[in-house]
C-alpha cells in the first residue's frame, strides 16, 4: 500500500500549476466487505475519508505556519457517492482524491475508487468546511488548501 503524489490534467494552466491528486492502492480484504462479499458502503466511505485526511496533510493543513496556535478541523457538510461496479475480496483498487472546486468557506474534493483494469467502481464528492474549534465557526478556506483548489 503506497501513497503517491502526482498532478492531474486540470482545465487551465493555473490549475495545472496547483492541483494535487493523492492516490493509494488498497487490496480489498474480508474486513472491507459486507455479508455478500462486496466492498461495503461504510468501508468505501472510510477509504475516501482516509484519502481526504492524506490530502489535507499533503497540503500542510495541520503544520502550516499561518495556522499555528489555531485548533482547526475539517467538517464534511455534503457527501455524494455513486456505485458503478462491485469490488470483491482480493481485488486491488486505487483510491484517488483530487480538488474539484472552492467557494469562500467551503470546498469540494472528488474521490474515485478505480479497479486495476482502469474502470471506475465508485465515484464521489465531499464538500467540507474548516472549523475553528475554539470559536466554533467555519473559517475561510486556509491558504495551504486554497493553493490547490480551483475557484467556483
Helices and strands as residue ranges (DSSP letters): E 3-6, H 13-18, E 21-27, G 30-32, H 41-59, G 65-67, E 72-83, E 92-102, E 106-115, E 120-132, E 137-139, H 143-146
